[in-house]
Amino acid sequence: MSQTQQQHNKVMHGWPKNHQNIKPDPQTSQMKGPVSQSLTLNRTINLFPLTNYTFGTKEPLFEKDPSVPARFQRMRDEFEKIGMRRSVEAVLLVHEHGLPHVLLLQLGTTFFKLPGGELNAGEDEVEGLKRLLTETLGQTSQGVKSQDWIVEDLVGNWYRPNFEPPTYPYCPPHITKPKEHKRLFLVQLNEKALFAVPKNYKLVAAPLFELYDNAQGYGPIISSLPQALCRFNFIYM
């Protein structure tokens, strides 16, 4: 190997040893200036007490698939027709005893999920999330609207590489066509609201300390929420 090739490999591989050798492009620096100023470095989210909210019931809401194998079979069938499944879920926050709590849907005694679901083909993510929230929690049998959903920010991207349960907060490099892309959005709740909960679910408020490092109880996505939300400043109203 020539001396030039050896020097090239030293530059291309491993962590940079000396940042002073990297000279910024003046043109690129000028482009980045206004962008960095527009970044929202301090995001403030208002949290209202759990007691502000009223919880009613409505007809049961059932999954599209009767079993886990049926779910992945439908995913296979749809992947061949329309490609990767796109899903969205909402992170709804309240506070109790001065601590942030996440609203979760509980099915049975051990299964918890964030409200949300699958998007239709070509459907906008934000509009689709609002539709899914309304279908899940949005209206009572009397047709009273419970909430104007305000989608504040993206808090997570999760990928399903194969037609199997595991999902990851990154897309593995050897996967060129993930089977599902799930995005988590923080939704700002109004000061007061009525939630209509399907009869086969419970809507529970789980404190962040209960979720933290508790993948065994809540799964990898929900248990990662304390880390995903730590960049926000919460104001307890």
C-alpha positions in Angstrom: 0.0 0.0 0.0 1.4 3.4 -1.0 2.0 6.2 1.5 -0.9 8.2 0.0 -3.3 5.3 0.4 -2.3 4.9 4.1 -2.9 8.6 4.7 -6.3 8.3 3.0 -7.3 5.4 5.2 -6.3 7.3 8.3 -8.5 10.1 7.4 -11.5 8.0 6.3 -11.6 5.5 9.2 -12.3 5.9 12.9 -13.3 9.0 14.9 -11.6 12.3 13.8 -8.6 12.8 16.0 -8.1 16.5 15.3 -11.2 18.7 14.6 -8.9 21.6 13.7 -8.1 19.9 10.4 -11.7 20.2 9.3 -12.2 23.5 7.5 -15.8 24.6 7.2 -17.2 25.5 3.8 -18.0 29.3 3.9 -21.0 28.7 1.6 -22.3 26.0 3.9 -21.7 28.0 7.0 -23.7 30.9 5.6 -26.6 28.6 4.8 -26.6 27.1 8.3 -26.7 30.4 10.1 -30.4 31.2 9.8 -31.4 27.6 10.3 -29.6 27.3 13.6 -31.3 30.5 14.8 -34.7 29.1 14.0 -34.2 25.9 16.0 -36.5 25.7 19.0 -34.0 24.8 21.6 -36.4 25.2 24.5 -39.7 23.5 23.9 -42.3 24.2 26.6 -45.3 22.0 27.0 -48.2 22.8 29.4 -49.4 19.9 31.5 -52.8 20.1 33.1 -53.9 18.0 36.1 -55.5 14.6 35.6 -58.6 15.8 37.6 -59.3 18.3 34.8 -60.4 15.5 32.5 -63.7 13.6 32.3 -63.8 9.9 31.2 -66.9 8.4 29.6 -67.4 5.2 27.7 -68.5 4.1 24.3 -68.9 0.9 22.3 -65.9 -1.5 22.2 -63.2 -0.9 19.7 -61.7 -4.2 18.3 -58.5 -4.8 16.5 -58.5 -5.5 12.8 -56.8 -8.8 13.3 -58.0 -11.7 15.6 -54.5 -12.8 16.4 -50.8 -11.9 16.1 -50.2 -14.3 13.2 -53.2 -12.9 11.4 -51.8 -9.4 11.9 -48.5 -10.2 10.3 -50.2 -12.1 7.5 -52.2 -9.1 6.7 -49.1 -7.0 6.8 -47.4 -9.3 4.3 -50.4 -9.1 2.0 -50.6 -5.3 2.2 -46.8 -4.9 1.8 -47.0 -6.6 -1.6 -49.8 -4.2 -2.7 -49.0 -0.8 -1.1 -45.6 -1.3 0.5 -44.5 -0.4 4.0 -47.1 0.1 6.7 -47.1 3.6 8.2 -48.4 4.0 11.8 -48.8 6.9 14.1 -49.3 7.0 17.9 -50.0 9.9 20.3 -48.3 10.7 23.5 -50.9 12.4 25.7 -49.5 14.0 28.9 -51.2 15.1 32.2 -49.7 15.7 35.6 -50.6 14.3 39.0 -48.8 15.0 42.3 -46.4 17.2 40.3 -45.2 14.4 38.1 -45.8 13.9 34.3 -48.1 11.0 33.4 -48.7 9.4 30.0 -52.2 8.3 29.1 -52.2 4.7 28.0 -54.9 2.3 26.7 -54.9 -0.9 28.8 -56.4 -4.1 27.4 -56.7 -6.9 30.0 -54.3 -6.8 32.8 -50.8 -6.7 31.1 -51.2 -5.1 27.7 -50.7 -1.4 27.2 -50.6 0.7 24.1 -50.5 4.4 23.0 -53.6 5.6 21.2 -53.2 5.6 17.4 -53.0 3.1 14.6 -52.4 2.6 10.9 -52.5 5.3 8.3 -54.5 4.9 5.1 -52.5 4.8 1.8 -51.4 8.4 1.0 -52.8 9.8 4.2 -51.1 12.8 5.9 -49.5 11.8 9.2 -50.9 14.6 11.3 -54.4 14.4 9.9 -54.3 10.6 10.2 -53.3 10.8 13.8 -56.2 13.2 14.5 -58.6 10.9 12.8 -57.4 7.9 14.8 -57.5 9.8 18.1 -61.1 10.8 17.4 -62.0 7.2 16.5 -60.4 5.9 19.7 -61.2 8.6 22.3 -62.9 11.4 20.6 -66.7 11.2 20.8 -69.4 9.9 23.1 -72.5 8.2 22.0 -74.3 11.6 22.2 -71.8 13.0 19.6 -70.1 15.4 21.9 -66.7 16.3 20.7 -64.1 15.7 23.4 -60.9 17.3 22.2 -59.3 19.5 19.5 -56.1 17.5 18.9 -53.0 19.8 18.7 -50.0 17.8 17.4 -47.0 19.6 18.8 -43.9 17.6 17.9 -42.4 14.4 16.8 -40.8 12.4 19.6 -39.8 9.1 18.0 -39.3 7.0 14.9 -39.5 3.2 15.2 -39.0 0.6 12.5 -40.1 -3.0 12.0 -37.5 -4.7 9.8 -39.4 -7.9 9.3 -42.9 -9.4 9.6 -42.2 -10.1 13.2 -42.9 -8.3 16.6 -39.4 -6.7 17.2 -39.2 -2.9 16.4 -36.1 -0.7 16.7 -35.5 3.1 17.1 -33.4 3.0 13.9 -33.5 1.1 10.6 -30.9 -1.6 10.5 -28.4 -0.9 7.7 -29.0 -4.2 6.0 -32.7 -3.6 5.7 -33.6 -1.7 2.5 -37.3 -2.1 2.8 -38.7 -2.0 6.4 -42.1 -3.5 6.8 -43.4 -0.8 9.1 -42.5 2.8 10.1 -44.1 4.0 13.3 -43.9 7.6 14.4 -44.8 9.0 17.8 -46.1 12.5 18.2 -46.6 14.6 21.3 -50.1 16.0 21.4 -50.9 19.0 23.5 -54.1 18.5 25.5 -56.6 21.3 26.1 -57.1 22.5 29.7 -60.2 20.4 30.0 -61.6 17.6 27.8 -64.0 14.7 27.7 -62.5 11.3 26.7 -64.8 8.6 25.5 -63.0 5.3 26.2 -64.1 2.1 24.4 -65.7 -0.3 26.9 -63.1 -3.1 26.3 -60.2 -0.7 27.2 -59.2 1.3 30.3 -57.5 4.7 30.0 -54.8 4.8 32.6 -52.3 7.5 33.6 -48.8 6.0 34.1 -46.1 8.2 35.7 -42.8 8.5 33.8 -40.8 6.9 36.6 -43.0 3.8 36.3 -42.2 3.6 32.5 -38.5 4.3 32.8 -36.3 1.2 32.1 -39.4 -1.0 32.3 -39.6 -2.7 28.9 -40.7 -5.9 30.6 -43.9 -4.2 31.8 -44.6 -1.8 28.9 -42.5 -2.9 25.9 -39.6 -1.1 24.4 -41.5 1.9 22.8 -43.5 3.0 25.8 -40.6 2.4 28.2 -38.4 4.7 26.1 -40.8 7.7 26.5 -39.0 9.2 29.6 -35.8 9.6 27.5 -37.7 10.8 24.5 -39.6 13.5 26.5 -36.7 14.7 28.6 -35.8 17.5 26.1 -39.1 19.3 26.8 -39.7 21.8 29.6 -43.0 21.0 31.4 -45.1 23.6 33.0 -47.6 22.4 35.5 -50.8 24.4 35.2 
